[in-house]
Amino acid sequence: MITKDMKIIEVLDTNRKTAVVFMSYNMGCVGCMAARGETVEEAAQAHGVDVDELVAKLNEACN
């Protein structure tokens, strides 16, 4: 299960389908150096994205 406290790289390593979700929010997390140190919540805040909605979509992508 993906949580807002996970690092982006952890989410991407969990399931590569999550990359499509990040991209759908215009979040270039896939190739971003910050992905190793930034949490899902931090990235969502930086991009003006609702973190709860993002986490829900990321978890849906893993099913």
N, C-alpha and C positions, 0 to 999 in steps of 0.2 A: 504494500500500500504506500502510495506516495503522499508525503506530507509537506507542508509549507516550510518546514525546517530543514529539509534535505537540500544538499548542494545540487546545483543544476547538473553537474557531471554525474552525480549518483543517479539522478532521474534518467538521464540519457543512457547510462550503463544498465539501468534496470530494464528498459525496453526502448529500442530505437524508434518505435512508432511515436514516442513522445516528442520527437524532433518536429514532426508535422504539426503538433499542437502549438509548440512554441512559435513556429513560423506563421501559423494562422493568426497569431496575435502580433505579428510584425516584430517578434523578439528574435534577434539573431544569436540566440544563446548557443546554437550548435557550434559555431566557429569562434565564439568569444572567449578570450583569455580569462575573463572574470568567472566563467562557468565553473572553474575549479574551486573558487572561494566564495561565490555568491550563492545565497539560498534562493529557493523559489520565491519566497516572500520578498526578499530584497529586490530581485529582478522584476517582480510584478509591480512593486512600488516605483521603481525607476522608470518603468514603461507605462505607468498609469493604468494598470490592469487589475481587476478585482481578483485578489489572491484565492478566495474561496472558489470562484468560478473556474479559475485556471487549474487549481488542484483537482476539481471534479472532472474537468476535461482530460487532464493527464491520466487520472485513474481509469476513465472510460477507455482511453486509448490502449491501456494495458490489458483490457478484457477481450 
